[in-house]
Amino acid sequence: MNHINCFLSLSEELETKYKLSEYNIYLDEKRGLVYNTVTQAVSEFENRVLSEEDLCDLIECGFIVTTETDEKAILRDEYNHRDEFSEELHLIIALTLDCQFRCVYCYEKHPCVYMNEATKTAVIEMVHNYAKSGKNISIVWYGGEPLLDYESIKTLTYEFQKICSNYGVKYNASMISNGYSFTDESIMELDNLSISSVQITVDGTKQVHELRRPMISGDESFERIIKNMIAINHKTNAEVHLRINVDKDNIQSAYELVCYLTEIGLTDVDVNLGMMKAFGCDHMCGNEAKNLFSMREFADEFFRFKEHLINNGFYHAVEKMMPEYKVNSCTMDAPNSYVIDPDGYVYKCISKVGQREYSIGNVRGEFNDKAHLTVDAFEVETCTKCKYFPICKGGCLMNNQREQKECNIWKFITEELLVSDIDFKLQENMLQ
């Protein structure tokens, strides 16, 4: 869309001092809806020239800036000083890459290797040093399947909790799991382990899920996973985040899964679509790769799926499907954010865990944050000129480095999402 100045403009007097933000997006000409991607402010304006009386709110919301303001330079300065915005150490810990599943699209090799005591000690020391410096600690238990080493999760958690308590910093944790290996005991322990959320993947209804995410044993997993999700949701304070990895083959089953969850009363979990991507021909080639969505196609499905969630009562999930301002792109260029594999090798991208050629060092020695950070989105003109840059920051840096540049989903769907959200909230207010 290109509606610059179509219904938001400045008087001649104000134009000497102010200008419209280059990050304004005009959502609806008839209603005069404007959105700013830096502040996330949305406002409705009449088709009129703005006056002095409008200034305070407009400046606060970012819709106008002074004529001498260089908005790109401000974003660049924030990015260069992003360390100052980081108040925590964010560790994604893969205690093992072992897993009972052999998902058809998985990029991991699943060696039967578990983190040894020397590596655990080094991780504890790392957490200690960051907590001592005043950083809060955030842990993601990852794998493989993290619950295959549940005892290590407990042991390390108690160490981390003790360290954080000693230095007066906050501790929180989450888990990414296949959802199968939970027991009554491990579910009831989630709160004590400070695990506030659990992400579980189900790839559609029972038949589709079993085909796409088969177990090595040949056993079925769908019903047990659903049972565990219900237990976590009802018996703990942990939030359940349901991820559905989709391509053209199973997208319809994702919609059917939502209907099934509605039938069993599980509408207060977060539900999100995961876009299947080809990370390499060693695991996804030929017909499988042909069934992948383009980002444009995925964006269309994302919007359709959001409406489906609303129609089925998943209001909590929908609230979290909106764009947010980002200082940096992802863990690749985030300060104090690392992925650690069972052998202690450190990575900046979660999709590269276990691939030593992408390691930046080892937790038992030294590692270099910028070892694989060779692309700067601020140097890509097509990115910095884009109105969506503040909520995207160049998209996937790993893809960019491999010259597989693909625009973030927000470029294709932000306007539709915002208008839909506004209409939904207006309807809610009318019904109240």
VOGU-3710 file (C-alpha; in Angstrom, 3 decimals, decimal comma):
1> mnhincflsl> 0,000/0,000/0,000  1,133/3,539/-0,704  -1,199/6,040/0,895  1,337/8,570/2,174  -0,312/11,846/3,132  -3,666/10,699/1,798  -5,496/11,713/4,974  -2,775/12,730/7,414  -0,989/15,966/6,585  0,581/18,970/8,301
11> seeletkykl> -0,244/22,654/8,008  2,262/24,862/6,173  3,320/26,381/9,496  3,954/22,977/11,119  5,829/21,689/8,079  8,686/24,043/8,916  9,238/22,201/12,216  7,745/18,726/11,783  7,309/15,917/9,281  5,305/12,724/9,091
21> seyniyldek> 7,109/9,615/10,304  8,436/7,413/7,526  7,200/4,439/9,526  3,518/5,349/9,353  1,341/2,783/7,632  -2,062/3,869/6,387  -4,485/1,064/7,053  -7,844/2,292/5,854  -8,413/5,462/3,825  -12,149/5,677/4,534
31> rglvyntvtq> -11,722/5,324/8,304  -8,429/7,236/8,508  -6,588/4,502/10,411  -2,844/5,020/10,846  -0,307/2,657/12,444  3,291/3,420/13,411  5,664/0,429/13,328  8,069/1,949/15,869  5,589/2,799/18,622  2,795/0,327/17,612
41> avsefenrvl> 0,350/3,187/18,061  -2,857/3,010/16,045  -5,097/6,013/15,666  -8,050/7,205/13,650  -7,830/10,595/11,971  -10,297/12,701/10,089  -9,325/13,844/6,610  -7,960/17,165/7,744  -4,802/19,177/8,187  -3,198/18,687/11,594
51> seedlcdlie> -2,806/21,674/13,914  -0,778/22,693/16,984  -3,444/21,205/19,251  -2,720/17,762/17,866  1,037/17,893/18,480  1,520/16,264/21,891  -0,351/13,053/21,167  1,049/12,786/17,642  4,662/13,134/18,795  4,156/10,675/21,667
61> cgfivttetd> 2,614/8,134/19,276  5,395/8,678/16,740  3,123/9,764/13,902  5,105/12,983/13,463  8,731/13,866/14,265  10,798/17,029/14,077  12,231/17,904/10,662  15,812/17,268/11,845  14,972/13,779/13,171  16,735/10,939/11,370
71> ekailrdeyn> 14,544/7,959/12,258  16,834/5,410/10,639  19,789/6,771/12,613  17,811/6,377/15,855  17,025/2,739/15,014  20,666/2,143/14,119  21,843/3,720/17,398  19,486/1,485/19,388  20,780/-1,523/17,492  24,420/-0,580/18,084
81> hrdefseelh> 23,708/-0,207/21,808  21,398/-3,226/22,074  23,526/-4,593/24,916  22,046/-1,850/27,078  18,532/-3,132/26,387  19,417/-6,654/27,458  18,624/-7,279/31,102  18,965/-11,050/31,010  21,014/-14,022/29,953  18,886/-16,083/27,574
91> liialtldcq> 20,094/-19,683/27,298  18,576/-22,396/25,142  19,977/-25,604/26,613  19,836/-28,864/24,668  20,726/-31,467/27,282  20,459/-34,080/24,535  19,639/-34,253/20,839  18,165/-37,698/21,371  14,444/-38,060/20,626  11,798/-40,800/20,472
101> frcvycyekh> 10,277/-39,218/17,357  11,508/-39,159/13,764  9,533/-36,273/12,312  9,687/-36,243/8,516  10,959/-32,654/8,420  13,367/-32,562/11,375  16,801/-31,056/10,732  18,503/-32,741/13,733  20,533/-35,997/13,576  19,496/-37,235/17,078
111> pcvymneatk> 22,738/-38,781/18,368  22,281/-40,605/21,658  24,542/-38,174/23,510  23,742/-36,472/26,831  25,399/-33,526/28,564  28,217/-34,638/30,871  29,013/-33,262/34,319  31,926/-31,101/33,128  29,691/-29,293/30,647  26,916/-28,876/33,208
121> taviemvhny> 29,438/-27,333/35,606  30,544/-24,910/32,905  26,928/-23,908/32,226  26,339/-23,352/35,949  29,445/-21,173/36,089  28,208/-19,165/33,113  24,857/-18,565/34,812  26,677/-17,629/38,023  28,816/-15,012/36,268  25,854/-13,374/34,538
131> aksgknisiv> 23,701/-13,383/37,687  26,602/-11,859/39,631  26,709/-9,012/37,097  23,003/-8,312/37,705  21,495/-10,112/34,717  18,225/-11,985/35,101  18,362/-15,590/33,905  16,004/-17,055/31,305  16,330/-20,731/30,341  14,692/-22,723/27,542
141> wyggeplldy> 14,940/-26,506/27,928  15,413/-27,877/24,432  16,495/-30,995/22,565  16,007/-33,458/20,930  13,511/-34,110/23,661  14,522/-32,433/26,962  12,390/-34,728/29,120  14,646/-37,651/28,209  17,042/-36,081/30,711  14,491/-34,881/33,222
151> esiktltyef> 16,801/-35,486/36,195  19,351/-33,039/34,763  16,615/-30,447/34,297  15,806/-30,731/37,995  19,443/-30,689/39,136  20,389/-27,673/37,005  17,201/-25,796/37,858  17,867/-26,016/41,600  21,400/-24,707/41,009  20,112/-21,823/38,849
161> qkicsnygvk> 17,375/-20,933/41,332  19,881/-20,880/44,203  22,291/-18,654/42,248  19,560/-16,189/41,273  18,265/-16,048/44,836  21,762/-15,302/46,145  22,234/-12,372/43,747  18,671/-11,069/43,860  17,962/-11,530/40,160  14,940/-13,101/38,500
171> ynasmisngy> 14,827/-16,627/37,158  12,346/-18,059/34,679  12,248/-21,046/32,377  10,271/-22,570/29,547  10,405/-25,849/27,652  10,111/-26,987/24,038  8,917/-30,583/24,071  7,207/-33,137/21,861  4,750/-33,497/24,740  4,886/-37,293/24,902
181> sftdesimel> 7,240/-37,966/27,818  5,447/-36,020/30,536  4,458/-37,999/33,595  2,111/-37,038/36,415  5,223/-36,262/38,485  6,960/-34,064/35,910  3,737/-32,154/35,217  3,196/-31,401/38,893  6,851/-30,303/39,175  6,588/-27,615/36,468
191> dnlsissvqi> 5,751/-24,809/38,890  8,542/-25,780/41,302  10,954/-25,767/38,354  9,849/-22,220/37,432  8,705/-23,445/34,010  6,116/-20,875/32,993  5,377/-22,190/29,500  5,644/-25,393/27,497  5,667/-25,427/23,710  4,300/-28,644/22,243
201> tvdgtkqvhe> 3,974/-29,489/18,562  0,979/-31,325/17,123  0,782/-31,349/13,340  -2,952/-31,751/12,876  -5,579/-34,323/13,731  -4,621/-37,778/14,911  -4,101/-39,451/11,533  -2,048/-36,600/10,053  0,006/-36,089/13,209  0,982/-39,758/13,424
211> lrrpmisgde> 2,176/-39,712/9,800  4,236/-36,547/10,103  5,617/-37,138/13,595  6,034/-40,914/13,934  7,705/-42,502/16,951  10,691/-44,825/16,509  8,810/-47,489/18,421  5,852/-47,355/16,055  3,578/-46,403/18,958  0,974/-43,695/18,514
221> sferiiknmi> 1,443/-40,409/20,355  -1,485/-38,066/19,593  -3,879/-39,014/22,382  -1,169/-39,106/25,036  0,106/-35,660/24,000  -3,398/-34,167/24,133  -3,916/-35,747/27,576  -0,658/-34,187/28,791  -1,598/-30,779/27,382  -4,901/-30,886/29,266
231> ainhktnaev> -3,129/-31,853/32,506  -0,543/-29,060/32,186  -3,279/-26,559/31,396  -5,527/-27,579/34,291  -3,053/-28,554/37,025  -0,207/-26,020/36,703  0,403/-22,321/36,170  2,382/-23,062/33,015  0,973/-21,838/29,720  0,635/-24,353/26,906
241> hlrinvdkdn> 1,839/-23,103/23,529  0,625/-25,399/20,787  2,666/-25,201/17,596  1,346/-26,644/14,343  4,043/-26,966/11,685  2,290/-26,585/8,352  2,829/-26,931/4,651  0,350/-27,412/1,820  -0,160/-31,067/2,741  -1,455/-30,615/6,291
251> iqsayelvcy> -2,836/-27,060/6,458  -6,445/-28,262/6,337  -5,739/-30,631/9,221  -4,541/-27,644/11,290  -8,013/-26,122/10,982  -9,591/-29,455/11,911  -7,334/-29,725/14,970  -8,615/-26,361/16,238  -12,193/-27,626/15,912  -11,232/-30,766/17,849
261> lteigltdvd> -9,639/-28,708/20,643  -12,813/-26,638/20,835  -14,870/-29,807/21,208  -12,780/-30,983/24,179  -12,794/-27,539/25,811  -9,122/-26,704/25,310  -9,559/-23,165/23,984  -7,388/-21,312/26,502  -4,062/-22,548/25,083  -1,933/-20,512/22,707
271> vnlgmmkafg> -2,055/-21,841/19,151  0,398/-20,801/16,483  1,229/-21,905/12,964  4,836/-22,769/12,227  5,948/-22,259/8,647  7,777/-25,301/7,313  11,080/-24,389/5,642  13,745/-26,311/3,775  16,863/-26,116/5,937  18,837/-28,403/3,675
281> cdhmcgneak> 18,347/-31,188/1,173  19,603/-33,799/3,564  16,209/-33,913/5,185  13,731/-32,138/2,945  13,919/-32,470/-0,806  11,896/-33,240/-3,876  8,168/-33,512/-3,314  8,381/-32,400/0,306  10,057/-29,113/-0,595  7,507/-28,494/-3,381
291> nlfsmrefad> 4,735/-28,525/-0,792  6,197/-25,652/1,204  4,424/-22,299/1,384  6,027/-19,120/0,140  5,977/-16,352/2,742  3,170/-14,634/0,830  1,115/-17,842/0,804  1,834/-18,508/4,466  0,784/-14,965/5,386  -2,590/-15,508/3,719
301> effrfkehli> -3,067/-18,755/5,645  -1,921/-17,096/8,871  -4,664/-14,491/8,548  -7,294/-17,063/7,633  -6,200/-19,195/10,584  -6,473/-16,236/12,953  -10,097/-15,733/11,916  -10,665/-19,462/12,435  -9,254/-19,205/15,970  -11,589/-16,307/16,769
311> nngfyhavek> -14,590/-18,230/15,445  -13,636/-21,127/17,725  -13,122/-19,084/20,888  -9,297/-18,956/21,017  -9,262/-15,286/22,020  -6,150/-15,596/24,212  -4,129/-17,042/21,336  -5,220/-14,304/18,936  -4,008/-11,563/21,274  -0,425/-12,773/20,784
321> mmpeykvnsc> -0,512/-12,878/16,978  0,370/-9,197/16,537  3,686/-7,606/15,478  5,972/-5,910/18,008  8,856/-3,469/17,738  12,242/-5,221/17,746  15,629/-3,753/18,648  17,327/-6,645/16,827  16,294/-9,515/14,554  16,641/-12,737/16,589
331> tmdapnsyvi> 19,121/-14,712/18,712  21,691/-14,329/15,906  22,261/-10,676/16,737  20,807/-10,604/20,260  23,226/-9,911/23,111  23,575/-12,510/25,869  21,529/-15,052/23,917  22,975/-18,495/23,186  22,128/-22,084/22,301  24,204/-24,798/24,002
341> dpdgyvykci> 24,354/-28,385/22,742  25,049/-31,534/24,851  28,810/-31,270/24,212  28,911/-27,642/25,329  29,221/-26,124/21,849  27,613/-22,716/21,608  25,467/-21,423/18,726  23,558/-18,261/17,880  20,845/-19,930/15,778  18,601/-22,651/17,212
351> skvgqreysi> 18,225/-24,341/13,816  21,987/-24,993/13,730  22,322/-26,766/17,060  24,570/-29,808/16,755  26,134/-28,609/13,489  29,660/-27,877/14,664  30,558/-25,778/11,610  28,110/-23,153/12,907  29,405/-23,175/16,472  30,927/-19,977/17,863
361> gnvrgefndk> 32,942/-21,837/20,516  32,401/-23,934/23,618  30,986/-23,081/27,038  34,010/-24,814/28,603  36,337/-22,405/26,799  35,803/-19,247/24,772  33,205/-18,255/22,195  32,755/-15,320/19,816  29,266/-13,758/19,596  29,806/-12,392/16,115
371> ahltvdafev> 31,633/-15,346/14,578  28,822/-16,069/12,116  27,151/-12,655/12,024  28,222/-11,451/8,580  25,045/-9,661/7,444  23,950/-6,254/8,713  20,309/-5,514/7,867  20,993/-1,789/8,254  23,251/-2,042/5,230  20,505/-3,559/3,079
381> etctkckyfp> 18,766/-0,627/1,416  15,589/-2,527/0,553  15,202/-3,295/4,275  15,888/0,137/5,743  13,546/1,807/3,258  10,731/-0,559/4,226  8,036/0,716/6,611  7,997/-2,697/8,277  11,680/-2,619/9,178  11,110/-1,710/12,884
391> ickggclmnn> 9,037/-4,886/13,422  11,208/-7,097/11,244  14,832/-5,918/11,395  15,720/-7,732/8,216  14,089/-11,106/8,855  16,059/-14,333/9,214  19,751/-13,421/9,392  20,831/-16,995/8,731  18,904/-17,042/5,452  20,246/-13,613/4,563
401> qreqkecniw> 23,805/-14,832/5,039  23,093/-17,691/2,661  21,632/-15,205/0,166  18,189/-16,682/0,639  16,592/-13,374/1,530  12,874/-13,596/2,229  10,783/-10,813/3,699  9,228/-11,356/7,109  5,535/-12,259/7,367  4,683/-8,826/8,781
411> kfiteellvs> 5,262/-7,183/5,403  2,379/-9,148/3,957  -0,120/-9,286/6,769  0,279/-6,445/9,292  -2,396/-4,209/7,813  -5,018/-6,940/7,610  -4,221/-8,135/11,137  -4,546/-4,668/12,637  -7,820/-3,805/10,915  -9,231/-7,203/11,881
421> didfklqenm> -8,115/-6,709/15,491  -9,683/-3,249/15,659  -12,954/-4,524/14,228  -12,960/-7,457/16,655  -12,433/-5,181/19,671  -15,115/-2,765/18,458  -17,540/-5,660/18,098  -16,669/-6,890/21,597  -17,396/-3,433/23,050  -20,702/-3,259/21,198
431> lq> -21,754/-6,601/22,640  -20,858/-5,628/26,229
//
